[in-house]
Amino acid sequence: MKISQKTYLRKIRYAVQLWFLLFCIYIGYRFFQFVLHFENSGQPFVQRPPSVEGFLPIAGFMSLKYFIFTGIIEPIHPAAMILFVAIVATSLFIKKGFCGWICPVGTVSQYLWMAGRRLFGRNFIIKKEIDIPLRAIKYIIMALFLILIGIAMAPNMMILFFITDYYKIVDVRTMKFFTEMSRTTAVVLSVLFVLSLFYKNFWCRYLCPYGALLGLVSILSPLKIKRNKEHCIHCRRCSENCPSLIEVEKKTTISSPECYGCLTCVSYCPSEKALGITLKTNESRIFIRPAFYIISLLIVFYLFIGIGKFTGHWESKLPYGEYKRLLTIQK
């Protein structure tokens, strides 16, 4: 198989990533209009987009634990839990596909290092002695959240938090973190911006606790990238182009939690049947078509969203009057 025949994988991925990025920009703008209606008289009312709760993973994790213990989905930010479950489920069944195909932060990070490569002619790699301790940061942050919420916080404590004014408009506070950012926030984001130009996926690789969780969950996925030694010509294109810096050419099965399931390595492989996505069966691993992987990823992700909408656990139940009271206070 010629390389040019495999580039369609990258083109499809870029298209899917762009779609989700543009959609997130759209819902962000709609949510901004929704808030503006309450904060400025005369602004027309815009329906609040529930999808904005995808940016509330901590709320989603809390709601999931509360649901497990009580059987109740908290009604203020129900989409946060639905999206959290959908994202974790994609990692469990379809590898870390959310990070590689859907996450808008991951897409922006990718655009930055690609721009950096054009500007400087290359991306830089942090030495292993420093890289490994830096990667530990996201797992430490993840562990803190798992301990504080997953273990320390009891359901009765959660319900007290759910009824606070802070939680009711935590989505608005998250938006204002960026629209009304402090000098410290601006400096930190600027530093991350610059580092992302030099190093591939700096935020994802070293600092994202969400990605750390999804990576660990993805280890259990039945889908893995596998290299066929008999067909491999050791051209190293897979390793050189891997956005996660995995030495694909030296491995048989890619089980690393750093693997995004982006299929970039597959798209660059010039040898037919040397590299592909595989499904684990009772006896062995079988190669499957990349199209099956992509379609399955989107189906699993949207399946949970559909269940949330069908069961009435998607739209927030916070009344219009309560938004008006809280956002008037915030002015």
N, C-alpha and C positions, 0 to 999 in steps of 0.2 A: 504494500500500500504506500503510495506516495504521500509525502508530507502535506502537499497542497490539498489532498483529499480529506485530510483530517482537520484542517483549519476551521471547518464548519462548526466543530465543537466549541472553539473559542468564540466564534462569531455568535453562536446561540447563547453562550454564557454571557457575553458582553450585552447582548440584547435583553436577556432576562434581568441582569443586574441593573441596566439602565431603566427598565420598566419599573422595577421596585423603587429605585432611587427617585425617579420622577413622581411616582405615586406618593412617596413619603413627603416630598416637597409640596405636593398638592394638598395632602391632608394637613400638613403643617400650616400651610397658608389658610386653609379653611378653619382650622382651629384658632388661628390668630384672629380671623374675622369674627369668630364666635365670641372670643374674649373681648374684642374691641366693642362689640355690641353692648356689653354690660358696662364697660368703662367709659364709653363716650356716647352721650345722648345723640340721637339722630342716626346712628349707625344701624343699618338693616340687620335683622336677625338671620344668622346662618346656622343651620343644624350642626351640632357638634359631631365630628367624625370619631366613632368609637376606636378606629384603628390607631389613633394617636396613643392609645394605652400600650401599644407595643414598646414604647419608650419607658415603660414603668415595670421593668422585670422584677424589682424587689417587691412591689405591690403584688405582682402576679405570683411570686413565690409564697408570699404570706397568705394570699387568698387560697392557693392550692393546699397549703397545710391546714388552713381553717376548714376547707371543704372536706379533706380527708378525715378530720376529727369530728366534724359536726354534720357533714352532708349538706351544708349550706354554702351557696356561692354568694359572697358578699355583693350587694346590688349597686354599689357606687361606681366601682371600676371593674365590672365583670369581664370585660374584654381583655384586661390585663392578665387574668388567669387563663383565659382561653388561648391567648397568643403565647403565653409562657409554655403551656402544655403542648401547643402545636409545634413550637420551636424545639423543645426537648424531644418530642416524638420524632421529628425529622432526623435528629441526630441519632436516636436509638435505632431507627429502622433504615434510614437512608444516609448513614454516616454524617459527617459534619457539614452537610449540604447547605444548611442555612447560612453559615459563614461564607461559603464559597459562591453562593448563587443569589442569596436574598438580602442579607444584611446591608443596609445603606451605609453604615459606618465602614464596613469592610470594602464596599465599592469605592467610597471616597479615598480610603487608604490606598487602594490599588491605583486609582487615578494619580495620586500624589507620587508614589514611587515610580510609576511609569513616566510621569513628567520629569522626575528627578533623573531618571536614566537618560532621557532625551537631552536634558540640560547639561549633565555632567559626563555623559557617555557611559555611565555604569552606575550600579548600586553598590553600596559598601556592605561588608559583612563584619559583624562584631566577633571578636575572637571567642572561641569556645569557653575559655576560662571565665569570661565575663558574660557571655550569652546565656549560659545555664543558670547562674544566679539571678540574672535579670528575668528570665522566664519564670522563675519561682515566684516573682512578685504577684502575678495574676492568680496563682494558686493559693497564695497566702491570703489575698483579698477575698477570693472565693470561699476559702475555709472560714474566714471570719463571719461572712454572711450566713453560711450553712450552720455555724455554731450558734450565732445570735438569734437567727430566725428558726432554723430547723430544730434546734435543741432547747435553747434557753427560753424562747418566747412561747408561753402557753396560750391556748385558744382564748381564754378569758381576758388575757392581756391584749390580744389582737382585736377583739370586739371593742374594747375601750379605745384603741387607736383608730379603728375604722370610723368611729362616730365623731372624731375630732375635726375641727374646721381645717386643720393642716392637711389631713388625708383627703378630705372632700375635694380640695382643689390642688392636690399634689401635681396633677398634670399641668395646671397653669403655672405653678412654681417651677416646674421643670422647663417649661417654655421660656419663662422670664430669666432663668439661669443663663440663657443664651441671648435673648433679646435685650436684657438689661444687665449684661455681665459686668462684674467688678473688674478692677484693674488686675487683680491676681488671676482671675479666670482668663482674661485676655492674654496675659503673659504665658500662662500654662498652655493654652491652646496654640499660641504662636510657636512655642517651643516644640510642641507635638507636631505642628505643621512642618516645621523645618526638618525635624528628625525623620518624618515620614517621607520626605523627599530623598533623603540619603539611604534610608534602610527600608527594606520591604516590610510593609504591614507592621510598622513599629508598635502602634497601639494594640493591634490584635495579638502580636507575638509576645509582648511583654506586660501589658497592663489590663487587658480586658478579662474581668472575672467571669463574665457570661460565656465568653469563648472557652475559658478554662473548663467550666462545667460541661459545656457541650462536647468538648474534646474528650473528656473522661467518659461521658455517656456513649460517645461514638465508638469507643473500644468494643462495646457489646454489639455493634451493628453487624448483621450478617453480610453486609456489602463491604468489600475491600478492594483496593487497587492491588493487582498481582502482576508480577513480572515472570514471563516464561523464559527460563534460562536458555532453552534450546533455540529460541528465535531472537534473543537479544544480541545485538551487534556491538554493544558497549560504546555507543557514540556519545553517551553522557548528555544527550539533549534533555532527557527527562529530569536529571538532577540539576542541570544548569538553569532550567526554566521553572522549576518548582517554586511557587511563591512562598512556601513554608520552609524552604531551604533543606528539604529532606533529600538524603542521598538515595534516591529511588533506584539508581543503577546498581547499588550494592545490596539491595534487599530483594527478597522473594515476595513477601506480602507486606504491604504498608499498613501497619497497625498503629502508627504513631497518632497520639491525640492532637498533634499539630496539623495533620492532614485535613484540608478543607473539602476534599471530595470534589475539587473544581475541575478535574480531568485535564488540567493543563499539561501534565506529563504525558498523558495519552495522546493529546492533540499534537505534540511535538515528536512523538516516536515515529521514526521512518520505517520500522520493520513491522510487517504484518504479523499479528498475533503475539507480539513480544510483550505488550503491555495493555492492560484493560481492566475494566471493573468486573468483579466476580461476585457471585452469590454462593454462600456456604450452604451445602446440603449435608445430609447425614453421612455421605461417603467422601465427598470431595468438594472442590470449588469449581463452579462452571462460569465461563465468561458470558456476560450478557451484553446486549446492545446498549451503547451510551444513551440512546433515545429512551430506553426503558427506565434508566436511572433518572433522567431529567424529568420525565413525565411522572414517575413515582414520587419524586421529591415534591413536586407541585401538588399532586393529588393528596398526599399525606398532610401537607401544610394547610391546604384549603379545606380538607375534610373536617378538621377540628373547628375551623372558623364557621363552616356550614352548620355543624352540630350546635355551636354556640348561638347562632342566629335562629335556628329551628326551635331550640328549647327556650328562647327568650332571654338568654344570658349573654347579650352582646351590647345592647344599648344601656347607658347609665340610667339609674332610676332617681338620680338626684333632681329634684324639682327645679323649674325655671326660677321660682322665687328665691330658692336657696342660693343658686348661682348669683342672682342679683344682689342678695345680701352680702355674700362673701366677697364678691369682686368689687363691690362698692367700698367695702372695708379696706381692700387691698390698695385702692387708689392713693 
